[in-house]
């Protein structure tokens, strides 16, 4: 009998502990409710029962009493991301990609200090990118391709010291490439295809020693390509076509032995680096790897 009582108490204790751990602050729950309302939650593909505990809601991950992940990609969100997202102060993963989200980014979205991945691609976001990224020292992935973003890429983007992947392709961004990008020493993927970026590239690309993918195609860049690019030994995928570069001669001494795809408007270089017609079909990586990168 004693053992039965002991086991019963233990079960009750664990159950109570789970309930306590599942609770989140009112401010976090309220923001999730605001997001649900602002993006017409009753039309989502996977709807929330807003009367149930948030731990049961689709796409929500909770650890130590806080929301740490919000994964609502491909879920038919229609509307805007409301202000106040900084209430989710423990958020590490934000994935709202492949929806129909409109409007500008909330001003406080780049104050999420623990965020490591922000994926907002394939929406209809408008407006410009913020200037200040100083609080996002842990962000490793920033993906916003295929939106309607305008304006310049802010110089402050160089403050994302942990960034490994930056994809701003297929927007309406203009101006020059900010020199601060050369500070992103951990960057592995830089994808800016199909914008209105222009002028000479004054970024010392040679400082991006971990760069594997460089996609600058179909912009309005001009002048000579920075000589430092030839020293990047980890490059695997390069696309430069559709620009007004005066010379790509600095790439004749390309040191990367890992180069698999190289596309430019210089046919000699294309032949030198083994570009095939098949490789030209890939202009920008729009694959969506739900399992690996969600």
One Martini backbone bead per residue (centre of mass of N, CA, C, O) as a GRO file, in nm:
protein
  294
    1UNK     BB    1   0.058   0.063  -0.020
    2UNK     BB    2   0.297   0.248   0.005
    3UNK     BB    3   0.388   0.221  -0.293
    4UNK     BB    4   0.131   0.331  -0.417
    5UNK     BB    5   0.143   0.611  -0.287
    6UNK     BB    6   0.420   0.687  -0.395
    7UNK     BB    7   0.353   0.665  -0.696
    8UNK     BB    8   0.119   0.865  -0.697
    9UNK     BB    9   0.279   1.110  -0.601
   10UNK     BB   10   0.482   1.108  -0.832
   11UNK     BB   11   0.281   1.153  -1.060
   12UNK     BB   12   0.165   1.418  -0.953
   13UNK     BB   13   0.432   1.571  -0.949
   14UNK     BB   14   0.493   1.545  -1.256
   15UNK     BB   15   0.233   1.675  -1.356
   16UNK     BB   16   0.269   1.947  -1.217
   17UNK     BB   17   0.542   2.011  -1.343
   18UNK     BB   18   0.442   2.019  -1.636
   19UNK     BB   19   0.237   2.245  -1.604
   20UNK     BB   20   0.435   2.459  -1.509
   21UNK     BB   21   0.633   2.437  -1.760
   22UNK     BB   22   0.400   2.512  -1.975
   23UNK     BB   23   0.400   2.780  -1.880
   24UNK     BB   24   0.350   3.119  -1.976
   25UNK     BB   25   0.366   3.426  -2.011
   26UNK     BB   26   0.129   3.656  -2.076
   27UNK     BB   27   0.289   3.815  -2.294
   28UNK     BB   28   0.336   3.571  -2.482
   29UNK     BB   29   0.046   3.482  -2.524
   30UNK     BB   30  -0.062   3.753  -2.632
   31UNK     BB   31   0.112   3.759  -2.885
   32UNK     BB   32   0.005   3.501  -3.014
   33UNK     BB   33  -0.285   3.607  -3.033
   34UNK     BB   34  -0.218   3.850  -3.211
   35UNK     BB   35  -0.105   3.686  -3.447
   36UNK     BB   36  -0.357   3.520  -3.503
   37UNK     BB   37  -0.537   3.767  -3.568
   38UNK     BB   38  -0.348   3.917  -3.785
   39UNK     BB   39  -0.345   3.616  -3.962
   40UNK     BB   40  -0.606   3.460  -3.966
   41UNK     BB   41  -0.640   3.181  -3.791
   42UNK     BB   42  -0.916   3.055  -3.917
   43UNK     BB   43  -0.725   3.002  -4.202
   44UNK     BB   44  -0.544   2.805  -4.124
   45UNK     BB   45  -0.419   2.498  -4.168
   46UNK     BB   46  -0.313   2.509  -3.859
   47UNK     BB   47  -0.495   2.541  -3.593
   48UNK     BB   48  -0.594   2.706  -3.302
   49UNK     BB   49  -0.675   2.650  -2.962
   50UNK     BB   50  -0.709   2.929  -2.767
   51UNK     BB   51  -0.818   2.763  -2.501
   52UNK     BB   52  -0.567   2.628  -2.493
   53UNK     BB   53  -0.265   2.535  -2.442
   54UNK     BB   54   0.022   2.649  -2.599
   55UNK     BB   55   0.163   2.360  -2.604
   56UNK     BB   56  -0.066   2.264  -2.834
   57UNK     BB   57   0.034   2.442  -3.050
   58UNK     BB   58   0.115   2.490  -3.355
   59UNK     BB   59   0.466   2.561  -3.377
   60UNK     BB   60   0.521   2.533  -3.067
   61UNK     BB   61   0.797   2.597  -2.842
   62UNK     BB   62   0.871   2.488  -2.502
   63UNK     BB   63   1.112   2.620  -2.257
   64UNK     BB   64   1.125   2.696  -1.939
   65UNK     BB   65   0.851   2.879  -1.984
   66UNK     BB   66   0.923   2.938  -2.299
   67UNK     BB   67   0.931   3.063  -2.608
   68UNK     BB   68   1.158   2.918  -2.871
   69UNK     BB   69   0.940   2.849  -3.107
   70UNK     BB   70   0.821   2.959  -3.447
   71UNK     BB   71   0.642   2.730  -3.675
   72UNK     BB   72   0.453   2.864  -3.970
   73UNK     BB   73   0.505   2.728  -4.223
   74UNK     BB   74   0.282   2.670  -4.456
   75UNK     BB   75  -0.010   2.818  -4.302
   76UNK     BB   76  -0.179   3.062  -4.413
   77UNK     BB   77  -0.072   3.343  -4.358
   78UNK     BB   78  -0.275   3.649  -4.331
   79UNK     BB   79  -0.105   3.957  -4.310
   80UNK     BB   80   0.045   4.068  -4.009
   81UNK     BB   81   0.309   4.156  -3.806
   82UNK     BB   82   0.301   4.239  -3.499
   83UNK     BB   83   0.370   4.421  -3.261
   84UNK     BB   84   0.572   4.287  -2.983
   85UNK     BB   85   0.780   4.039  -3.032
   86UNK     BB   86   0.976   4.091  -2.782
   87UNK     BB   87   0.813   3.913  -2.579
   88UNK     BB   88   0.987   3.679  -2.721
   89UNK     BB   89   1.282   3.664  -2.558
   90UNK     BB   90   1.344   3.329  -2.614
   91UNK     BB   91   1.372   3.325  -2.908
   92UNK     BB   92   1.531   3.115  -3.171
   93UNK     BB   93   1.284   3.045  -3.375
   94UNK     BB   94   1.178   3.195  -3.695
   95UNK     BB   95   0.900   3.058  -3.902
   96UNK     BB   96   0.714   3.232  -4.184
   97UNK     BB   97   0.728   3.086  -4.437
   98UNK     BB   98   0.522   3.051  -4.692
   99UNK     BB   99   0.315   3.298  -4.716
  100UNK     BB  100   0.088   3.610  -4.677
  101UNK     BB  101   0.273   3.836  -4.570
  102UNK     BB  102   0.243   4.172  -4.482
  103UNK     BB  103   0.410   4.443  -4.464
  104UNK     BB  104   0.604   4.541  -4.218
  105UNK     BB  105   0.837   4.521  -3.996
  106UNK     BB  106   0.883   4.503  -3.687
  107UNK     BB  107   1.080   4.701  -3.492
  108UNK     BB  108   1.142   4.451  -3.266
  109UNK     BB  109   1.264   4.198  -3.423
  110UNK     BB  110   1.583   4.301  -3.373
  111UNK     BB  111   1.559   4.226  -3.033
  112UNK     BB  112   1.619   3.915  -3.052
  113UNK     BB  113   1.885   3.786  -2.879
  114UNK     BB  114   1.828   3.450  -2.921
  115UNK     BB  115   1.831   3.444  -3.216
  116UNK     BB  116   1.926   3.212  -3.496
  117UNK     BB  117   1.646   3.207  -3.677
  118UNK     BB  118   1.525   3.383  -3.981
  119UNK     BB  119   1.217   3.305  -4.165
  120UNK     BB  120   1.053   3.510  -4.447
  121UNK     BB  121   1.007   3.378  -4.699
  122UNK     BB  122   0.763   3.395  -4.923
  123UNK     BB  123   0.624   3.685  -4.927
  124UNK     BB  124   0.485   4.046  -4.876
  125UNK     BB  125   0.703   4.224  -4.779
  126UNK     BB  126   0.766   4.555  -4.675
  127UNK     BB  127   0.989   4.793  -4.696
  128UNK     BB  128   1.258   4.818  -4.475
  129UNK     BB  129   1.547   4.776  -4.331
  130UNK     BB  130   1.700   4.792  -4.056
  131UNK     BB  131   1.979   4.939  -3.880
  132UNK     BB  132   1.968   4.763  -3.608
  133UNK     BB  133   2.180   4.459  -3.490
  134UNK     BB  134   2.327   4.448  -3.201
  135UNK     BB  135   2.142   4.217  -3.047
  136UNK     BB  136   2.214   3.983  -3.285
  137UNK     BB  137   2.469   3.774  -3.200
  138UNK     BB  138   2.316   3.473  -3.270
  139UNK     BB  139   2.265   3.503  -3.562
  140UNK     BB  140   2.277   3.266  -3.853
  141UNK     BB  141   1.986   3.321  -4.001
  142UNK     BB  142   1.881   3.519  -4.300
  143UNK     BB  143   1.554   3.500  -4.461
  144UNK     BB  144   1.401   3.714  -4.749
  145UNK     BB  145   1.312   3.596  -4.997
  146UNK     BB  146   1.059   3.690  -5.183
  147UNK     BB  147   0.980   4.002  -5.169
  148UNK     BB  148   0.916   4.382  -5.114
  149UNK     BB  149   1.182   4.507  -5.057
  150UNK     BB  150   1.342   4.818  -4.978
  151UNK     BB  151   1.622   4.976  -5.027
  152UNK     BB  152   1.889   4.946  -4.832
  153UNK     BB  153   2.160   4.792  -4.711
  154UNK     BB  154   2.256   4.809  -4.407
  155UNK     BB  155   2.542   4.861  -4.227
  156UNK     BB  156   2.445   4.704  -3.960
  157UNK     BB  157   2.474   4.403  -4.066
  158UNK     BB  158   2.773   4.370  -3.949
  159UNK     BB  159   2.663   4.287  -3.646
  160UNK     BB  160   2.624   3.981  -3.742
  161UNK     BB  161   2.864   3.781  -3.612
  162UNK     BB  162   2.707   3.477  -3.661
  163UNK     BB  163   2.665   3.478  -3.955
  164UNK     BB  164   2.602   3.230  -4.233
  165UNK     BB  165   2.313   3.331  -4.363
  166UNK     BB  166   2.229   3.543  -4.656
  167UNK     BB  167   1.889   3.610  -4.789
  168UNK     BB  168   1.780   3.878  -5.039
  169UNK     BB  169   1.640   3.779  -5.271
  170UNK     BB  170   1.397   3.901  -5.459
  171UNK     BB  171   1.382   4.220  -5.456
  172UNK     BB  172   1.422   4.603  -5.415
  173UNK     BB  173   1.711   4.650  -5.371
  174UNK     BB  174   1.949   4.917  -5.318
  175UNK     BB  175   2.249   5.014  -5.390
  176UNK     BB  176   2.513   4.933  -5.214
  177UNK     BB  177   2.747   4.735  -5.080
  178UNK     BB  178   2.821   4.701  -4.768
  179UNK     BB  179   3.124   4.700  -4.608
  180UNK     BB  180   3.035   4.542  -4.341
  181UNK     BB  181   3.025   4.250  -4.460
  182UNK     BB  182   3.336   4.185  -4.403
  183UNK     BB  183   3.266   4.114  -4.087
  184UNK     BB  184   3.138   3.827  -4.178
  185UNK     BB  185   3.338   3.563  -4.100
  186UNK     BB  186   3.099   3.321  -4.098
  187UNK     BB  187   3.015   3.334  -4.380
  188UNK     BB  188   2.862   3.105  -4.639
  189UNK     BB  189   2.599   3.276  -4.743
  190UNK     BB  190   2.546   3.496  -5.038
  191UNK     BB  191   2.218   3.623  -5.135
  192UNK     BB  192   2.126   3.879  -5.413
  193UNK     BB  193   1.939   3.816  -5.622
  194UNK     BB  194   1.731   4.025  -5.790
  195UNK     BB  195   1.799   4.335  -5.777
  196UNK     BB  196   1.924   4.698  -5.747
  197UNK     BB  197   2.212   4.670  -5.721
  198UNK     BB  198   2.500   4.898  -5.716
  199UNK     BB  199   2.802   4.945  -5.823
  200UNK     BB  200   3.080   4.914  -5.663
  201UNK     BB  201   3.274   4.672  -5.499
  202UNK     BB  202   3.413   4.746  -5.162
  203UNK     BB  203   3.434   4.469  -5.065
  204UNK     BB  204   3.634   4.240  -4.885
  205UNK     BB  205   3.594   3.921  -4.978
  206UNK     BB  206   3.856   3.786  -4.851
  207UNK     BB  207   3.730   3.787  -4.547
  208UNK     BB  208   3.529   3.548  -4.642
  209UNK     BB  209   3.661   3.247  -4.569
  210UNK     BB  210   3.367   3.070  -4.549
  211UNK     BB  211   3.275   3.095  -4.831
  212UNK     BB  212   3.049   2.907  -5.062
  213UNK     BB  213   2.822   3.128  -5.146
  214UNK     BB  214   2.783   3.347  -5.446
  215UNK     BB  215   2.500   3.569  -5.516
  216UNK     BB  216   2.484   3.851  -5.770
  217UNK     BB  217   2.278   3.822  -5.975
  218UNK     BB  218   2.090   4.051  -6.124
  219UNK     BB  219   2.209   4.345  -6.127
  220UNK     BB  220   2.421   4.669  -6.111
  221UNK     BB  221   2.702   4.599  -6.115
  222UNK     BB  222   3.037   4.741  -6.120
  223UNK     BB  223   3.339   4.714  -6.231
  224UNK     BB  224   3.564   4.560  -6.035
  225UNK     BB  225   3.643   4.280  -5.898
  226UNK     BB  226   3.753   4.183  -5.618
  227UNK     BB  227   4.057   4.028  -5.560
  228UNK     BB  228   3.991   3.861  -5.295
  229UNK     BB  229   3.808   3.637  -5.417
  230UNK     BB  230   4.044   3.444  -5.522
  231UNK     BB  231   4.107   3.340  -5.207
  232UNK     BB  232   3.854   3.160  -5.191
  233UNK     BB  233   3.869   2.818  -5.093
  234UNK     BB  234   3.534   2.746  -5.037
  235UNK     BB  235   3.413   2.769  -5.301
  236UNK     BB  236   3.111   2.634  -5.487
  237UNK     BB  237   2.913   2.892  -5.552
  238UNK     BB  238   2.881   3.102  -5.853
  239UNK     BB  239   2.701   3.421  -5.930
  240UNK     BB  240   2.739   3.710  -6.181
  241UNK     BB  241   2.531   3.750  -6.373
  242UNK     BB  242   2.375   4.044  -6.487
  243UNK     BB  243   2.598   4.265  -6.507
  244UNK     BB  244   2.861   4.551  -6.517
  245UNK     BB  245   3.130   4.435  -6.530
  246UNK     BB  246   3.447   4.512  -6.641
  247UNK     BB  247   3.604   4.287  -6.457
  248UNK     BB  248   3.727   3.924  -6.396
  249UNK     BB  249   4.046   3.877  -6.378
  250UNK     BB  250   4.087   3.801  -6.074
  251UNK     BB  251   3.972   3.493  -6.129
  252UNK     BB  252   4.215   3.347  -6.269
  253UNK     BB  253   4.326   3.286  -5.951
  254UNK     BB  254   4.150   3.083  -5.845
  255UNK     BB  255   4.169   2.866  -5.542
  256UNK     BB  256   3.929   2.688  -5.564
  257UNK     BB  257   3.864   2.324  -5.545
  258UNK     BB  258   3.525   2.329  -5.491
  259UNK     BB  259   3.417   2.417  -5.754
  260UNK     BB  260   3.096   2.358  -5.921
  261UNK     BB  261   2.981   2.660  -5.977
  262UNK     BB  262   3.000   2.893  -6.267
  263UNK     BB  263   2.861   3.224  -6.329
  264UNK     BB  264   2.887   3.441  -6.617
  265UNK     BB  265   2.975   3.678  -6.884
  266UNK     BB  266   3.238   3.493  -6.901
  267UNK     BB  267   3.316   3.232  -7.103
  268UNK     BB  268   3.602   3.165  -7.020
  269UNK     BB  269   3.542   3.122  -6.716
  270UNK     BB  270   3.326   2.910  -6.750
  271UNK     BB  271   3.520   2.704  -6.880
  272UNK     BB  272   3.744   2.698  -6.666
  273UNK     BB  273   3.513   2.615  -6.430
  274UNK     BB  274   3.294   2.409  -6.563
  275UNK     BB  275   3.042   2.513  -6.683
  276UNK     BB  276   2.707   2.422  -6.723
  277UNK     BB  277   2.389   2.423  -6.833
  278UNK     BB  278   2.270   2.290  -6.580
  279UNK     BB  279   2.377   2.503  -6.372
  280UNK     BB  280   2.207   2.755  -6.484
  281UNK     BB  281   1.926   2.678  -6.353
  282UNK     BB  282   2.064   2.791  -6.097
  283UNK     BB  283   2.014   3.101  -5.929
  284UNK     BB  284   1.838   3.022  -5.673
  285UNK     BB  285   1.778   2.908  -5.351
  286UNK     BB  286   1.436   2.761  -5.306
  287UNK     BB  287   1.462   2.552  -5.123
  288UNK     BB  288   1.276   2.343  -4.876
  289UNK     BB  289   1.401   2.220  -4.565
  290UNK     BB  290   1.214   2.106  -4.323
  291UNK     BB  291   1.399   1.909  -4.166
  292UNK     BB  292   1.680   2.072  -4.146
  293UNK     BB  293   1.559   2.409  -4.145
  294UNK     BB  294   1.301   2.463  -3.934
   0.00000   0.00000   0.00000
